[in-house]
């Protein structure tokens, strides 16, 4: 039987913690808090409800990309498999839920993000070489850009773009 999958919106409690295994695989740990907020109709104030705390584990490129992109306090959308971590300390058995994170991203309702495609040629650990998106940008609008207009005329901005829709 498969482990349950969880998808939710939570908040990062700390910055992602990136480290490497002895074999060189990247692994990151994130602490997440999921809470329920509700509007109290009598006071017209938002109130925090129950909080679910969980530690998530990310592997390889996802771990590296998350540690470069995410930081404490960000609201994130996360999907992963729920697991139970068990350990023994001082003769006492302990367990807690954990999340094997399969995807994580900032919630763009409260943040902006600049997305760059990961370089597929680099598979090892270490810093990712970012392909310079500035070098790939064109000077003017693409030939088939429906939002581009002719030369700067009334309503058009420099570079041939207009705020008016083309319909």
ROKERO-880321 format. One record per residue (C-alpha): residue in one letter; x, y, z; residue number from 1; chain. Coordinates in Angstrom, 1 decimal, padded with zeros to 4 digits. Example, Ala and Ser with C-alpha at 12.3 -4.5 7.8 and 13.67 -1.06 7.14 Angstrom:
BEGIN
ATOM residu     px     py     pz num chaine
ATOM      A  012.3 -004.5  007.8   1      A
ATOM      S  013.7 -001.1  007.1   2      A
//
This chain:
BEGIN
ATOM residu     px     py     pz num chaine
ATOM      X  000.0  000.0  000.0   1      A
ATOM      X  001.3  003.5 -000.9   2      A
ATOM      X  002.1  006.1  001.7   3      A
ATOM      X -000.5  009.0  001.9   4      A
ATOM      X  000.3  012.0 -000.2   5      A
ATOM      X -000.1  015.5  001.2   6      A
ATOM      X -000.5  018.7 -000.8   7      A
ATOM      X -000.9  022.0  001.1   8      A
ATOM      X  000.0  025.6  001.7   9      A
ATOM      X  002.4  026.1  004.6  10      A
ATOM      X  005.0  028.5  005.9  11      A
ATOM      X  008.8  027.9  006.2  12      A
ATOM      X  009.7  028.1  009.9  13      A
ATOM      X  013.5  028.3  009.1  14      A
ATOM      X  015.7  028.7  006.0  15      A
ATOM      X  016.2  025.3  004.2  16      A
ATOM      X  019.2  023.5  005.7  17      A
ATOM      X  021.3  022.1  002.9  18      A
ATOM      X  024.0  019.4  003.5  19      A
ATOM      X  025.5  016.5  001.5  20      A
ATOM      X  025.7  012.8  002.2  21      A
ATOM      X  029.1  011.0  002.2  22      A
ATOM      X  028.4  009.9 -001.4  23      A
ATOM      X  027.8  013.6 -002.4  24      A
ATOM      X  024.0  013.6 -002.7  25      A
ATOM      X  022.4  016.9 -001.7  26      A
ATOM      X  019.7  016.7  001.0  27      A
ATOM      X  017.8  019.6  002.5  28      A
ATOM      X  015.6  019.8  005.5  29      A
ATOM      X  012.7  022.3  005.8  30      A
ATOM      X  010.5  022.8  008.8  31      A
ATOM      X  006.9  023.7  007.9  32      A
ATOM      X  003.9  025.0  009.8  33      A
ATOM      X  000.4  024.5  008.4  34      A
ATOM      X -002.2  026.4  010.3  35      A
ATOM      X -005.9  027.2  010.0  36      A
ATOM      X -007.0  030.8  010.1  37      A
ATOM      X -010.6  031.9  010.2  38      A
ATOM      X -012.4  035.2  010.3  39      A
ATOM      X -014.2  035.7  013.6  40      A
ATOM      X -017.6  037.1  012.4  41      A
ATOM      X -018.2  038.8  015.8  42      A
ATOM      X -014.9  040.7  016.0  43      A
ATOM      X -014.2  040.8  012.3  44      A
ATOM      X -010.6  039.7  013.2  45      A
ATOM      X -008.5  036.8  011.8  46      A
ATOM      X -007.7  034.2  014.4  47      A
ATOM      X -005.2  031.4  014.2  48      A
ATOM      X -006.5  027.9  014.8  49      A
ATOM      X -004.6  024.6  015.2  50      A
ATOM      X -001.1  024.3  013.9  51      A
ATOM      X  000.5  021.2  012.3  52      A
ATOM      X  004.3  021.2  012.4  53      A
ATOM      X  006.2  018.9  010.2  54      A
ATOM      X  009.8  018.4  009.0  55      A
ATOM      X  010.3  017.9  005.3  56      A
ATOM      X  013.2  016.3  003.5  57      A
ATOM      X  014.2  017.2 -000.1  58      A
ATOM      X  016.8  015.3 -002.2  59      A
ATOM      X  019.3  016.1 -005.0  60      A
ATOM      X  018.4  019.0 -007.4  61      A
ATOM      X  015.2  019.8 -005.5  62      A
ATOM      X  017.2  020.2 -002.3  63      A
ATOM      X  019.7  022.5 -004.0  64      A
ATOM      X  017.2  024.6 -005.8  65      A
ATOM      X  015.0  025.0 -002.7  66      A
ATOM      X  017.9  026.1 -000.6  67      A
ATOM      X  018.9  028.7 -003.2  68      A
ATOM      X  015.3  030.0 -003.7  69      A
ATOM      X  013.4  029.7 -000.5  70      A
ATOM      X  013.8  031.4  002.9  71      A
ATOM      X  012.3  031.6  006.4  72      A
ATOM      X  008.8  033.0  006.5  73      A
ATOM      X  007.9  032.3  002.9  74      A
ATOM      X  004.5  030.7  002.2  75      A
ATOM      X  005.0  027.7  000.0  76      A
ATOM      X  002.9  025.1 -001.8  77      A
ATOM      X  004.3  021.7 -001.1  78      A
ATOM      X  003.5  018.1 -002.1  79      A
ATOM      X  005.0  015.0 -000.6  80      A
ATOM      X  004.6  011.6  001.0  81      A
ATOM      X  003.8  011.4  004.7  82      A
ATOM      X  006.1  009.1  006.7  83      A
ATOM      X  006.8  008.3  010.3  84      A
ATOM      X  010.4  008.8  011.5  85      A
ATOM      X  011.3  006.7  014.5  86      A
ATOM      X  014.3  006.7  016.8  87      A
ATOM      X  015.5  005.7  020.2  88      A
ATOM      X  017.1  008.1  022.6  89      A
ATOM      X  018.1  007.3  026.2  90      A
ATOM      X  016.1  004.1  026.1  91      A
ATOM      X  013.0  005.9  025.0  92      A
ATOM      X  011.3  005.3  021.7  93      A
ATOM      X  010.2  008.4  019.8  94      A
ATOM      X  008.4  009.0  016.5  95      A
ATOM      X  007.1  011.9  014.6  96      A
ATOM      X  005.5  012.6  011.2  97      A
ATOM      X  007.7  013.7  008.4  98      A
ATOM      X  007.3  014.6  004.8  99      A
ATOM      X  009.3  013.4  001.8 100      A
ATOM      X  008.9  016.5 -000.3 101      A
ATOM      X  008.4  015.8 -004.1 102      A
ATOM      X  007.7  019.5 -005.0 103      A
ATOM      X  007.9  022.9 -003.3 104      A
ATOM      X  007.4  026.4 -004.6 105      A
ATOM      X  006.7  029.9 -003.3 106      A
ATOM      X  003.1  030.9 -003.2 107      A
ATOM      X  003.0  033.6 -005.9 108      A
ATOM      X -000.1  035.2 -004.2 109      A
ATOM      X  002.4  036.7 -001.7 110      A
ATOM      X  005.8  036.7 -003.5 111      A
ATOM      X  007.3  037.1 -006.9 112      A
ATOM      X  009.8  034.6 -008.3 113      A
ATOM      X  012.2  034.7 -011.2 114      A
ATOM      X  012.2  031.2 -012.7 115      A
ATOM      X  015.2  029.9 -014.6 116      A
ATOM      X  015.4  026.4 -016.1 117      A
ATOM      X  017.9  024.2 -014.3 118      A
ATOM      X  020.9  023.2 -016.4 119      A
ATOM      X  020.3  019.5 -017.2 120      A
ATOM      X  023.9  018.9 -018.1 121      A
ATOM      X  025.1  019.4 -014.5 122      A
ATOM      X  023.9  016.5 -012.4 123      A
ATOM      X  026.5  016.5 -009.6 124      A
ATOM      X  026.5  018.3 -006.3 125      A
ATOM      X  027.7  021.8 -005.7 126      A
ATOM      X  026.5  025.2 -007.0 127      A
ATOM      X  024.4  025.3 -010.1 128      A
ATOM      X  025.7  027.3 -013.0 129      A
ATOM      X  022.8  029.6 -013.9 130      A
ATOM      X  022.3  030.2 -017.5 131      A
ATOM      X  022.2  033.9 -018.1 132      A
ATOM      X  018.6  034.7 -019.1 133      A
ATOM      X  019.8  038.2 -020.0 134      A
ATOM      X  021.8  036.8 -022.9 135      A
ATOM      X  018.8  035.0 -024.3 136      A
ATOM      X  016.6  038.1 -024.2 137      A
ATOM      X  015.8  039.8 -027.5 138      A
ATOM      X  016.2  043.5 -028.0 139      A
ATOM      X  012.7  043.9 -029.4 140      A
ATOM      X  009.4  042.0 -029.3 141      A
ATOM      X  009.2  038.7 -031.1 142      A
ATOM      X  007.9  038.7 -034.6 143      A
ATOM      X  004.7  036.9 -033.6 144      A
ATOM      X  004.0  038.9 -030.4 145      A
ATOM      X  000.3  040.0 -030.6 146      A
ATOM      X  000.9  042.6 -027.8 147      A
ATOM      X  003.6  044.4 -029.8 148      A
ATOM      X  002.6  047.3 -032.0 149      A
ATOM      X  004.3  049.3 -034.6 150      A
ATOM      X  006.5  052.2 -033.9 151      A
ATOM      X  005.9  054.2 -030.7 152      A
ATOM      X  002.6  056.0 -031.4 153      A
ATOM      X -000.1  057.2 -029.2 154      A
ATOM      X -000.5  054.8 -026.3 155      A
ATOM      X  002.6  052.8 -027.3 156      A
ATOM      X  005.7  052.8 -025.2 157      A
ATOM      X  009.3  052.9 -026.4 158      A
ATOM      X  010.2  049.5 -027.9 159      A
ATOM      X  006.9  049.1 -029.6 160      A
ATOM      X  004.8  047.8 -026.7 161      A
ATOM      X  001.4  049.1 -025.9 162      A
ATOM      X -000.7  048.9 -022.7 163      A
ATOM      X -003.8  048.4 -024.9 164      A
ATOM      X -004.9  044.9 -025.8 165      A
ATOM      X -004.6  044.0 -029.5 166      A
ATOM      X -008.3  043.2 -029.8 167      A
//
